[in-house]
């Protein structure tokens, strides 16, 4: 037995005092957000009508490597952070692999995921600005739950537009949000102009994160005292989530652990971007090399089958344009059970890193993902979220490859949260009614045809 414990717990003194901004070490910076009307980079003044002032500054900062975490946010972090780095001894034994498997577990808070790391930060800045409340979207519900908790803490109003299929699949997640005081609306809805338009064009649609974003932004910009906040994709969100990677790096350094492969699920990029941040920084600075793998659903394959182009972040086309790997803002993914991974695009930071060959990506089908999830649960005793299980699937594949080759590689993945509100999905898998859905090339080409034309790009 190794002398490394099952769970590596850090103490409060190890809690990061600064967020790490990976953009500072990137040779090729992510392209700026563009005003869809002018095609010019968004100014701070323009962004201030949508986002909180301090968050705008973070969004635009490509050069400051370390940004101090306000004391109020660090105090809240202490209620559930640092989170443990776990050695998956039982999974290793079950697989019969010589590989060493570690996972950073972010499910040890009521929201059940890593999303609280950015939710509490964004709510803090909204309160600091004197706002009445915030609006947002949520897919599987982890982000909406986290934001409702953060808004309750800072006494802010919270309006959540939840992707309709998830609203129906996960009623208990919805009720947790309402318990914390949030209003939750299935999207697309008849409450907004853009929602009514989407329903007219796509009657009976199950919705998408792009649809929900459009509604949340419309409500924010038409109601004084409100701003829009987002749980993934944006630079500011990946900045806040760097606490995950910074803690992981501290734990690894404390025990001399050097991962060969770092794996994370990828929908919009918050989890993966946060986990890999300090490791990618070392790679960018030429200090150490790592193999970094993004795992996405085959039903929404932004990295593996998307185009690197400027596109709207929302289906209603009222948000700024971001240069990212995208399937097209009008792409409506199949109603798979990994709701948090159903976004048509990807973080501009991660998109640029992927485009520059600094990381790789793979897509997996949901039945294989749930098979891996159940095997993991039986070995490690944690029921993983469907999103996290994409990373689990590929981590297990890599471990089995090590079994074939005899290589003793060290594998690290992000366990972003728990799946206790996803039991309808597990029921579907156990009953044998779960199916796989993969968009055809024709489906994607139709969506790509709607990409905006941006002169000079």
GIVENMO-V982131 format. One record per backbone hydrogen bond with DSSP energy under -0.5 kcal/mol. NH is the residue of the N-H (numbers start at 1). CO is the residue of the C=O. Records with the same first field share a line. If there is no record, write none. Layout:
# GIVENMO-V982131
NH=CO, CO
This chain:
# GIVENMO-V982131
8=85
9=7
10=8
14=11
15=12
19=67
21=19, 65
22=20
24=21
25=22
26=23
29=27
34=321
35=40
36=34
39=35
42=33
47=43
48=44
49=46
50=47
51=47
56=52
57=53
58=54
59=55
60=56
61=57
62=60
65=63
67=19
69=17
70=68
73=70
74=70
75=71
76=72
77=73
78=74
79=76
80=77
81=77
85=8
86=84, 103
87=6
88=86, 101
89=87
92=88
93=89
94=90
95=91
96=92
97=92
100=409
101=99
102=411
103=86
104=413
105=84, 103
106=104, 415
109=107
112=109
114=416
116=113
117=114
118=115
119=115
120=116
122=118
123=119
124=120
125=121
126=122
127=123
128=124
129=125
130=127
131=126
132=225
133=225
134=157
135=227
136=159
138=161
145=141
146=142
147=143
148=144
149=145
150=146
151=147
152=148
153=149
154=150
155=151, 152
156=151
157=132
159=134
160=158, 183
161=136
162=160, 185
163=138
164=187
165=206
166=163
167=163
168=164
169=165
170=166
174=170
175=171
176=172
177=173
178=174
179=175
180=176
181=178
182=177
183=158
185=160
187=162
196=192
197=193
198=194
199=195
200=196
201=197
202=198
205=202
209=342
212=208
213=209
214=210
215=211
216=212
217=213
218=214
219=215
220=216
221=217
222=218
223=219, 220
226=223
227=133
228=50
229=135
234=232
238=234
239=235
240=236
241=237
242=238, 239
243=240
244=241
245=241, 274
246=242
247=243
248=244
249=245
250=246
251=247
252=248
253=249
254=250
255=251, 252
256=252, 253
257=252
260=410
261=410
262=291
263=412
264=293
266=295
272=265
273=269
274=270
275=271
276=272
277=273
280=276
281=277
282=278
283=279
284=280
285=281
286=283
287=282
288=282
291=260
292=290
293=262
294=360
295=264
296=362
298=364
300=297
301=298
302=300
305=301
306=302
307=326
309=307, 324
311=322
313=320
315=210
316=210
317=314
321=34
322=311
324=309, 322
326=307, 324
327=344
331=328
333=331
336=334
339=337
341=338
342=339
346=325
347=268
348=233
351=347
352=348
353=349
354=350
355=351
356=352
357=354
358=353
359=353
360=292
362=294
364=296
369=365
370=366
371=367
372=368
373=369
374=370
375=371
376=372
377=373
378=374
379=375
380=376
381=377
384=382
385=417
389=385
390=386, 387
391=387, 388
392=388
393=389
394=390
395=391
396=392
397=393
398=394
399=395
400=396
401=397
402=398
403=399
404=400
405=401
406=402
407=402
409=407
411=100, 409
412=261
413=102
414=263
415=104, 413
416=414
418=112
419=383
422=419
425=422
426=422
427=423
428=424
429=425
430=426
431=427
432=428, 429
433=428
434=428
439=298
444=440
445=441
446=442
447=443
448=444
449=445
450=447
451=448
454=452
455=453
457=454
